[in-house]
C-alpha cells in the first residue's frame, strides 16, 4: 500500500478568534478527517515566524495509506461535503492557496529515517 501526506496550510481570519479556530480544528475537523478510510494520522504545527517567512501560521499534516489515491480523493471530498452539510465547519480558517495543486497529495518515496539515539541534537552555550 502506498503512503502519502496531505499538507494543509492556513491562517485564522480573525486573530481574536484563534483559540476558537484551534479548538475547532483539533476537536472537530481533525477527527472528521481521521474518520476517512485511509487516513492514519494527523498532527498540527505552528509557524514560529509567519510574518518573517511570509507563510501561513498553521500547518496540518495528514498521513494516508491507499492503493488508489484518486479513489481516496473522491471519497475524501464526498465525506468532507457531508461534514460541512452537517454544520461541522467554521468561517475562521483561511486556507493557503499560494501553491495551487489539483491533487495536494505527496507520495512517500523513501522510508522515514531517524537520527542515531546517541547523536547530540543541540549543544548548550
N, C-alpha and C positions, 0 to 999 in steps of 0.2 A: 504494500500500500504506500502510495506517495505521501510525502509530508509537505505541508505548505504553511505559510504565515500570511495573515491579513493584518496590515498596518493601518490603523485609523488615527489620524492626527486631527486635532481640533482645539477650539478655544471656547470660552464661555462668552455669551453675548452681552452679559452684564456682570462686571466684577463683583457687584454686591450680591449676586446670586450664585457665586462659585461653589459655596458649600452645598447649596441645593442641587446644582448640576452634578457635583461629585457623588452625592448621596444617590441621586437617580441613576447615574452611570453604574456605580458599584452595586447597588441593591436591586435595580430593575433591569437595566439594559444588559449588563454582563450575564446575569442568569438567563435572560431571554436568548442571548446569543449561544450560551452554553447548552441550551436545550436543542439546538440544531444538530441533527446527527452528523458526526464527523468532526465537530468542534471539540477538541480535547482539553484545552486550557486557555486561560485568559490572564493577562496582567496589565497593569497600567503604570505609566511613568509621568513625571512632571519635568518639563524642561527647566534647567537651572538658570538659564539666561534667555528667555523667549524674545525679549526686545533686542538684545545684542545679537542673537542668532537670526533674528527676523523670521522666526518659525513659530508654529503654534505652541501653546503652553503644555498641551496634553497629548500623550501617545498611548494608545491601547494596542496590544499585540495579542492576536488570537492564533493559536496553533490548531491546525486542521490536518486530519488524515482522511484521504479518499482515493479511490481508483479513478474517479471521473470528476474532475474539477468543474466541468460545465454543468453536469447534473447537480453537483453540490451547490453551485452558484444559483441555479434556478430554484432549488429547494430553499436555500437561504433567503433569497428575495421573497419567495412566497410566504415564508414564516414571518419575516420582518414586516410584510404588509399586513398580515393578520394581527401582529403585535400592535402595530400603530392603530389599526382599526378598532382594537380593543381598548384604546386610550392610554397605552403604555408608551408615551412619547413626551418629549419636553421641547420647549421652544428656546431653551438657553444654550444649546450646543451649536456651534458654528463649525461644520466640517471643513477641513483644509482641502481645497481644490486646486492648489498651486501646481500639482503634477497630475493632470487628469489621466486616469488609467481606465480603460474599458473593463478590464478584469484586474482588480487590485490585489492579486494573489502572487506570492513568490514561492516557487517550488524549491525545497531543500535540495542542494546538490552536493553537500558534504556533511557527514555526521558531526554532531556537536563535539568540540574538543575542549578539554578542561586544562587549566594550568596545574602544574605539579603542586601537591599539598605542601611541599617543603619550600616552595618558591615564595619569597617575601614580596608582597604586593605594594607596600609603601614603607619608606624609611622615616623614622622620626627625625625632626630637625633639631 
